[in-house]
Structures are given as structure tokens and as C-alpha cells.
Amino acid sequence: MKSIPDPIFTPVAENIKANREDERKTLMNGFAGRLRTISYKALSQKMTPTEIYHLLNGEAERIENEAGELSHV
């Protein structure tokens, strides 16, 4: 019985996986940086809990809009 050869596309699949992992890391680093910026703004401007709530909601809407735009790419 012959053995089945390894698929030729394996290096391509590994490259795609590596690119996706890199993209996720980049997105997470960007998100962490944005959260730090927001937290600094809240502290430096001595924002009230209500103001922080509105700031975070605005950021959530911005992220949702960006996610929605990705489907049009």
C-alpha cells in the first residue's frame, strides 16, 4: 500500500496561519494601547463615572463601526 504524500500547500497554510497570528497580535496591541490612552484621559481629566461611561461607549461604537467596515473590504 502506497503512502499518501504530504500536501503541497502545507507551507502556504502555515504562512497564512502565521499571518493571522501576527495580525491578531497587532490588533490586540493596538487595542491595549487604546485602552491605556482612554484610562489616562479619564484620570488626567478627573472624569466622573458618567463621563467615563460615555467615553467607553463612544469607543465601543467606534470599534463596531470599524468592524462593520471590514465586511465592505
C-alpha positions as CSV (number, residue, x, y, z in Angstrom):
1,M,0.0,0.0,0.0
2,K,1.4,3.4,-1.0
3,S,1.7,6.2,1.5
4,I,-0.1,9.4,0.8
5,P,2.4,12.2,0.1
6,D,2.3,15.4,2.2
7,P,0.1,18.1,0.7
8,I,2.0,20.6,-1.3
9,F,0.0,23.5,0.1
10,T,1.3,22.9,3.7
11,P,3.8,25.8,3.6
12,V,1.1,28.1,2.3
13,A,-1.3,27.1,5.1
14,E,1.5,27.6,7.7
15,N,2.2,31.1,6.2
16,I,-1.5,32.0,6.3
17,K,-1.7,30.8,9.9
18,A,1.4,32.9,10.9
19,N,0.0,36.0,9.2
20,R,-3.3,35.6,11.0
21,E,-1.5,35.2,14.4
22,D,0.6,38.3,13.6
23,E,-2.5,40.2,12.7
24,R,-4.2,39.2,15.9
25,K,-1.2,40.3,18.0
26,T,-1.1,43.6,16.2
27,L,-4.8,44.2,16.8
28,M,-4.5,43.3,20.4
29,N,-1.5,45.6,20.9
30,G,-3.4,48.4,19.3
31,F,-6.5,47.7,21.5
32,A,-4.4,47.6,24.6
33,G,-2.8,50.9,23.7
34,R,-6.1,52.5,23.0
35,L,-7.4,51.4,26.4
36,R,-4.3,52.9,28.1
37,T,-5.0,56.2,26.3
38,I,-8.6,56.2,27.4
39,S,-7.6,55.4,31.0
40,Y,-5.0,58.1,31.0
41,K,-7.6,60.6,29.7
42,A,-10.1,59.6,32.4
43,L,-7.5,60.1,35.1
44,S,-5.9,63.2,33.8
45,Q,-9.2,65.0,33.2
46,K,-10.6,63.7,36.5
47,M,-13.7,62.4,34.7
48,T,-16.8,61.4,36.6
49,P,-18.1,57.8,36.3
50,T,-20.8,59.1,33.9
51,E,-18.2,60.8,31.7
52,I,-16.1,57.6,31.7
53,Y,-19.2,55.6,30.7
54,H,-19.8,57.9,27.7
55,L,-16.2,57.8,26.8
56,L,-16.2,54.0,26.8
57,N,-19.5,53.8,24.9
58,G,-18.1,56.1,22.2
59,E,-15.1,53.9,21.9
60,A,-17.3,50.8,21.6
61,E,-19.3,52.4,18.8
62,R,-16.0,53.3,17.0
63,I,-14.9,49.7,17.2
64,E,-18.2,48.4,16.0
65,N,-18.1,50.8,13.1
66,E,-14.6,49.7,12.1
67,A,-15.8,46.0,12.3
68,G,-18.7,46.8,10.1
69,E,-16.5,48.5,7.5
70,L,-14.3,45.3,7.3
71,S,-17.2,43.5,5.7
72,H,-17.0,46.0,2.8
73,V,-13.3,45.4,2.1
